[in-house]
Amino acid sequence: MKIQITAAKSEKSKKKRAIIAYIGLIFACLIIFLFGVQVVELYGFSLGTRIRDVEVSKVLLVFFTMIPIVAGVIWGILLFIRYLFIKLNL
């Protein structure tokens, strides 16, 4: 899925599209971070744990658990941004 900022009709619309896209990106990062903290704690270690103290199996579990979460969040944010573009007629 691709969002085209330059597909707007005027310069003002392009700026609005860019602002909406950047705000969506910020929200996506925050949501991914919050999910990541929960997943890390789910597998039994905190964010303050040193790298040497973590087993490879737990790292792989966190990695493979986060892949669909990150993909889902990004996909949802892109759909929401596209919806906003349509609703605001940008």
ChimeraX commands (.cxc) that place a marker at each C-alpha (Angstrom):
marker #1 position 0.00,0.00,0.00 radius 0.5
marker #1 position 1.36,3.38,-0.96 radius 0.5
marker #1 position 0.29,6.85,0.09 radius 0.5
marker #1 position 0.96,9.54,-2.46 radius 0.5
marker #1 position 1.43,12.95,-0.92 radius 0.5
marker #1 position 2.01,14.53,-4.33 radius 0.5
marker #1 position -1.38,13.37,-5.66 radius 0.5
marker #1 position -3.04,16.37,-3.99 radius 0.5
marker #1 position -4.61,19.11,-6.07 radius 0.5
marker #1 position -2.94,22.12,-4.45 radius 0.5
marker #1 position 0.07,23.01,-2.32 radius 0.5
marker #1 position -2.16,23.45,0.73 radius 0.5
marker #1 position -3.58,19.96,0.25 radius 0.5
marker #1 position -0.07,18.53,-0.10 radius 0.5
marker #1 position 0.95,20.11,3.19 radius 0.5
marker #1 position -2.16,18.76,4.92 radius 0.5
marker #1 position -1.51,15.28,3.49 radius 0.5
marker #1 position 2.09,15.40,4.69 radius 0.5
marker #1 position 1.07,16.50,8.20 radius 0.5
marker #1 position -1.53,13.73,8.44 radius 0.5
marker #1 position 1.00,11.15,7.21 radius 0.5
marker #1 position 3.68,12.26,9.70 radius 0.5
marker #1 position 1.22,12.24,12.60 radius 0.5
marker #1 position 0.12,8.75,11.56 radius 0.5
marker #1 position 3.76,7.66,11.53 radius 0.5
marker #1 position 4.27,9.00,15.05 radius 0.5
marker #1 position 1.17,7.15,16.30 radius 0.5
marker #1 position 2.34,3.94,14.60 radius 0.5
marker #1 position 5.72,4.20,16.34 radius 0.5
marker #1 position 4.11,4.72,19.72 radius 0.5
marker #1 position 1.71,1.81,19.26 radius 0.5
marker #1 position 4.52,-0.50,18.13 radius 0.5
marker #1 position 6.63,0.55,21.13 radius 0.5
marker #1 position 3.79,-0.12,23.58 radius 0.5
marker #1 position 3.10,-3.54,22.04 radius 0.5
marker #1 position 6.84,-4.28,22.07 radius 0.5
marker #1 position 7.11,-3.53,25.78 radius 0.5
marker #1 position 4.21,-5.90,26.46 radius 0.5
marker #1 position 5.71,-8.67,24.32 radius 0.5
marker #1 position 9.13,-8.32,25.96 radius 0.5
marker #1 position 7.58,-8.53,29.41 radius 0.5
marker #1 position 5.44,-11.48,28.30 radius 0.5
marker #1 position 8.54,-13.55,27.61 radius 0.5
marker #1 position 10.03,-12.82,31.00 radius 0.5
marker #1 position 12.58,-10.07,30.75 radius 0.5
marker #1 position 12.46,-6.32,31.02 radius 0.5
marker #1 position 13.82,-3.61,28.75 radius 0.5
marker #1 position 16.68,-3.07,31.22 radius 0.5
marker #1 position 18.03,-6.60,30.74 radius 0.5
marker #1 position 21.55,-6.80,29.37 radius 0.5
marker #1 position 22.00,-8.47,25.99 radius 0.5
marker #1 position 24.33,-11.13,27.42 radius 0.5
marker #1 position 21.65,-12.31,29.87 radius 0.5
marker #1 position 19.04,-13.10,27.23 radius 0.5
marker #1 position 18.65,-16.52,25.65 radius 0.5
marker #1 position 18.57,-16.77,21.86 radius 0.5
marker #1 position 15.24,-18.63,21.95 radius 0.5
marker #1 position 13.55,-15.77,23.79 radius 0.5
marker #1 position 14.98,-13.24,21.37 radius 0.5
marker #1 position 13.62,-15.24,18.45 radius 0.5
marker #1 position 10.23,-15.55,20.14 radius 0.5
marker #1 position 10.05,-11.78,20.61 radius 0.5
marker #1 position 11.21,-11.17,17.04 radius 0.5
marker #1 position 8.70,-13.54,15.44 radius 0.5
marker #1 position 5.90,-12.29,17.69 radius 0.5
marker #1 position 6.57,-8.67,16.77 radius 0.5
marker #1 position 6.62,-9.21,12.98 radius 0.5
marker #1 position 2.81,-9.62,12.59 radius 0.5
marker #1 position 2.15,-6.92,15.19 radius 0.5
marker #1 position 4.31,-4.38,13.35 radius 0.5
marker #1 position 2.81,-5.36,10.00 radius 0.5
marker #1 position -0.74,-5.05,11.36 radius 0.5
marker #1 position -0.12,-1.67,12.97 radius 0.5
marker #1 position 1.49,-0.22,9.84 radius 0.5
marker #1 position -1.26,-1.63,7.62 radius 0.5
marker #1 position -3.97,-0.22,9.93 radius 0.5
marker #1 position -2.36,3.22,10.10 radius 0.5
marker #1 position -2.02,3.33,6.30 radius 0.5
marker #1 position -5.68,2.41,5.89 radius 0.5
marker #1 position -6.68,5.07,8.40 radius 0.5
marker #1 position -4.56,7.71,6.63 radius 0.5
marker #1 position -6.10,6.81,3.29 radius 0.5
marker #1 position -9.56,7.01,4.89 radius 0.5
marker #1 position -8.76,10.48,6.24 radius 0.5
marker #1 position -7.58,11.63,2.82 radius 0.5
marker #1 position -10.86,10.51,1.29 radius 0.5
marker #1 position -13.05,11.97,4.06 radius 0.5
marker #1 position -11.23,15.31,4.11 radius 0.5
marker #1 position -11.19,15.38,0.29 radius 0.5
marker #1 position -7.46,15.99,0.11 radius 0.5
marker link #1:1,2 radius 0.2
marker link #1:2,3 radius 0.2
marker link #1:3,4 radius 0.2
marker link #1:4,5 radius 0.2
marker link #1:5,6 radius 0.2
marker link #1:6,7 radius 0.2
marker link #1:7,8 radius 0.2
marker link #1:8,9 radius 0.2
marker link #1:9,10 radius 0.2
marker link #1:10,11 radius 0.2
marker link #1:11,12 radius 0.2
marker link #1:12,13 radius 0.2
marker link #1:13,14 radius 0.2
marker link #1:14,15 radius 0.2
marker link #1:15,16 radius 0.2
marker link #1:16,17 radius 0.2
marker link #1:17,18 radius 0.2
marker link #1:18,19 radius 0.2
marker link #1:19,20 radius 0.2
marker link #1:20,21 radius 0.2
marker link #1:21,22 radius 0.2
marker link #1:22,23 radius 0.2
marker link #1:23,24 radius 0.2
marker link #1:24,25 radius 0.2
marker link #1:25,26 radius 0.2
marker link #1:26,27 radius 0.2
marker link #1:27,28 radius 0.2
marker link #1:28,29 radius 0.2
marker link #1:29,30 radius 0.2
marker link #1:30,31 radius 0.2
marker link #1:31,32 radius 0.2
marker link #1:32,33 radius 0.2
marker link #1:33,34 radius 0.2
marker link #1:34,35 radius 0.2
marker link #1:35,36 radius 0.2
marker link #1:36,37 radius 0.2
marker link #1:37,38 radius 0.2
marker link #1:38,39 radius 0.2
marker link #1:39,40 radius 0.2
marker link #1:40,41 radius 0.2
marker link #1:41,42 radius 0.2
marker link #1:42,43 radius 0.2
marker link #1:43,44 radius 0.2
marker link #1:44,45 radius 0.2
marker link #1:45,46 radius 0.2
marker link #1:46,47 radius 0.2
marker link #1:47,48 radius 0.2
marker link #1:48,49 radius 0.2
marker link #1:49,50 radius 0.2
marker link #1:50,51 radius 0.2
marker link #1:51,52 radius 0.2
marker link #1:52,53 radius 0.2
marker link #1:53,54 radius 0.2
marker link #1:54,55 radius 0.2
marker link #1:55,56 radius 0.2
marker link #1:56,57 radius 0.2
marker link #1:57,58 radius 0.2
marker link #1:58,59 radius 0.2
marker link #1:59,60 radius 0.2
marker link #1:60,61 radius 0.2
marker link #1:61,62 radius 0.2
marker link #1:62,63 radius 0.2
marker link #1:63,64 radius 0.2
marker link #1:64,65 radius 0.2
marker link #1:65,66 radius 0.2
marker link #1:66,67 radius 0.2
marker link #1:67,68 radius 0.2
marker link #1:68,69 radius 0.2
marker link #1:69,70 radius 0.2
marker link #1:70,71 radius 0.2
marker link #1:71,72 radius 0.2
marker link #1:72,73 radius 0.2
marker link #1:73,74 radius 0.2
marker link #1:74,75 radius 0.2
marker link #1:75,76 radius 0.2
marker link #1:76,77 radius 0.2
marker link #1:77,78 radius 0.2
marker link #1:78,79 radius 0.2
marker link #1:79,80 radius 0.2
marker link #1:80,81 radius 0.2
marker link #1:81,82 radius 0.2
marker link #1:82,83 radius 0.2
marker link #1:83,84 radius 0.2
marker link #1:84,85 radius 0.2
marker link #1:85,86 radius 0.2
marker link #1:86,87 radius 0.2
marker link #1:87,88 radius 0.2
marker link #1:88,89 radius 0.2
marker link #1:89,90 radius 0.2
view
